[in-house]
Amino acid sequence: MKKSYKIEVDCANCANNMEEAAKKTEGVKDCSVSFMTLKMKVEFEEGADPAAVMQNVRLNCKKVESDCEVYL
């Protein structure tokens, strides 16, 4: 399953850091973050609960970019 989320981030490098943090989150099969469109596209692993996984993605992104936001 794939879902798209609106994000708020200050620069392209920050978006890159968010993408890497999201990819390392359990339950995420793949992720891409676009600074230009301020969107995060997440592909979830089979059987993963998107709502629970995205809470962890948000926490992991905040660890690398404290001023970023992922709108769930």
C-alpha positions in Angstrom: 0.0 0.0 0.0 1.2 3.5 -0.9 0.1 6.8 0.7 1.1 10.4 0.2 1.5 12.9 3.1 1.9 16.7 3.2 5.1 17.8 4.9 6.8 21.0 6.0 10.5 21.2 5.7 13.0 24.1 5.3 15.5 22.8 2.7 16.2 20.1 0.2 19.0 18.6 2.4 16.5 18.4 5.3 14.0 16.6 3.0 16.8 14.1 2.1 17.4 13.5 5.8 13.7 12.9 6.4 13.6 10.4 3.5 16.5 8.5 4.9 15.0 8.4 8.4 11.6 7.2 7.1 13.3 4.5 5.0 14.9 3.1 8.2 11.5 2.9 10.0 10.1 -0.5 10.6 7.1 -1.2 8.4 8.3 1.1 5.6 9.1 -0.6 2.4 10.1 2.5 0.5 9.8 6.3 0.8 10.5 9.3 -1.3 10.4 13.0 -0.1 10.0 15.9 -2.5 11.1 19.3 -1.3 9.6 20.9 -4.4 6.1 19.6 -3.8 6.4 19.2 0.0 5.1 15.6 -0.2 6.3 12.4 1.3 5.2 9.2 -0.5 5.4 6.1 1.6 5.1 2.4 0.5 4.3 0.2 3.5 5.4 -3.4 4.0 2.7 -6.1 3.7 0.5 -6.3 6.8 1.8 -3.1 8.3 -0.6 -0.6 10.0 0.0 2.7 8.2 -1.3 4.8 11.1 1.1 3.2 13.6 4.0 3.2 11.2 3.6 6.9 10.3 3.7 7.8 14.0 7.1 6.2 14.1 8.1 7.8 10.8 7.2 11.2 12.3 9.2 10.6 15.4 12.3 9.4 13.4 12.0 12.5 11.1 11.9 14.8 14.1 15.1 13.2 15.5 17.1 14.2 12.3 15.2 17.5 11.6 13.5 18.9 14.7 11.6 21.6 12.8 10.1 19.4 10.2 6.5 18.3 10.2 4.6 15.3 8.7 0.8 15.9 8.5 -1.0 12.7 9.2 
